[in-house]
Every structure is written in C-alpha cells, then in structure tokens.
Amino acid sequence: MKSGKEVYGIIWEENETGNNFNYYFSSSSDYQRLKNRLQSALYAIYKLDLNEVIFAEVIGK
C-alpha cells in the first residue's frame, strides 16, 4: 500500500452499475465465508481505492 503497510489477502471487483465497479479487500477466509453466504460469520471486508495499491499479483481466477 502507499502507506507502506504490507498486506496479504484477496482483492475482487463487483459490478455496481453499467461499467462502474467497486473493489474490495479481505482475508482469504473472510472472502470464502462471504461467497458461501455463511450467515453467522463475521466478515472483515474493506472497500478498496485501487490508487492505494502499489503491487498485486493474480494467483487465480
């Protein structure tokens, strides 16, 4: 991150409207819980400004 903080997790995009996308960041486990819709799970998910990301690596799709 531009702040100098090194973080590891998942970044994904969700279509807001038309060609507008929102980007989010979370840990791998929170992302899996969200996608599996586990209602009792607590999620640490943050809306992400891509301008703050210095480097990201695509590991899978």
QUIBELZI-V627680 format. One record per pair of residues at least 24 apart in sequence whose ideal C-beta (glycine too) atoms are under 7 Angstrom apart, sorted by the first residue. I is the first residue (numbers start at 1). J is the second residue. D is the distance in Angstrom with one decimal. If there is no record, write none. Layout:
i = (I & I)
j = (J & J)
d = (D & D)
This chain:
i = (1 & 1 & 1 & 2 & 2 & 11 & 11 & 22 & 23 & 23 & 24)
j = (52 & 53 & 54 & 52 & 54 & 48 & 56 & 47 & 48 & 50 & 48)
d = (5.3 & 6.7 & 6.6 & 5.2 & 6.2 & 6.3 & 6.0 & 6.3 & 4.4 & 5.6 & 5.8)
